[in-house]
Amino acid sequence: MTEHRNIPLPEDGDEPKDSSLFERASGAFGFDPFKATPIKGKLPEREMKRAKARKKADQDKQEELAARTAAPVETPEQKAEPAAEPAASSSSEARVPAVPAEYEPVADAAAPVVNLPVPRGSTDLVVEQSIGPIALTGKKFPIDREHLRDQGMIVPEAATTALIEEFRIVKRKILSAARERGTAESRRVLVCSPHPGEGKTFCSTNLAIAMAAERDSEVLLVDADFAKPSILSTLGLPKGAGFMDCLADSSIKPEDLVIGTDIPGLWVLPAGNQTNSDSEYLAADRTAEVLDRFTMGAPNRMVIFDTPPALAASPAAELAQHVGQALLVARADKTGQSALEDACQLLSACPDIKLLLNAAQFSPSGRKFGSYYGYGE
């Protein structure tokens, strides 16, 4: 290793005498300040992907395709006529390519119009088919008024009684709700009770007779108690095919099974032949079709269903899905609160459930309907 004494010192004038050893060595050996090593020439540039210019042949081919697509098809008559000279277009206008013919929408006048079903919901949206009402033209049978009086029922064309006044109030509530909603379902009323023997057939029959007295309206009383039908015997009408038969056979029109009465505006649909699958038939899509034929396009027609007790059979719960109002009959001296709560739970598919107290002998307000007309005193 070379000692520092052997390093030649710079001559006078090159470096100051008070400079350091490194500075003097730099002056002696030609050390320059640290700089980047010079590079001869330029570094090679990195190749970049550049878009290739479109060839003239490809451009001409696309223009020819657009012109061929936009050219209209000439008829033989048009070919015979001399072609008109095209108008000179401004160079500033941009050329807009025509849409190919296969992408143009084709109007098919013979295409069928499909009416999609409306999902059932909780709104009161009125959606009805544009069809006229299906007329009820069944054979009419007379109703024995004395038979009705012996059963304690409302007798048409008779003097006003307390029973008539009570059912006038009941029907007014139901008719008001049906007119307010204005839907086909709101014109279908289900009448049932929690247990047998609480008066559901008594109430449904009297309600139908009271509604038939309305002007410019009609009522269809449907016997939906398939196990123990009693509407025909109550009114004294003959037996025949009915509701269950048209549910089981889609070829049967339900309006052909309706029975007429000599009470103006009152029609009856019997229960029909008994079956062991009544609940399954009611749960099928055929039920909605049958009921729609009675209410669609008939705003002045009410349909009342006399169903089995809610806690004794399942048809009431099935029919509750197709009606807009339900009348739950409770007997004053028999029906308990728990039974009413269970029945309301089974009928919860119906949006409007009303309670009707039957066989009440006491009124807290002391009211006695019919006394003004000379009855009940």
Secondary structure, DSSP 8 states (H G I E B T S, - for coil): ---GGGS----TTTS-TT--HHHHHHHHHT---------SS--------------HHHHHHHHHHHHHHHS----HHHHHS---------TTS-------GGGS----TT-----------SS------S---------EE---HHHHHHTT---TTS---HHHHHHHHHHHHHHHHHHHH--TGGGEEEEE-SSTTSSHHHHHHHHHHHHHTSTT-EEEEEE--SSS--HHHHHT------HHHHHH-TTS-GGGG-EEESSTTEEEE---S--S-HHHHHTSTHHHHHHHHHHTT-TTEEEEEE---TTT-SHHHHHTTS-SEEEEEEETTT--HHHHHHHHHHTTTSS-EEEEEES----TT---TTGGGT---
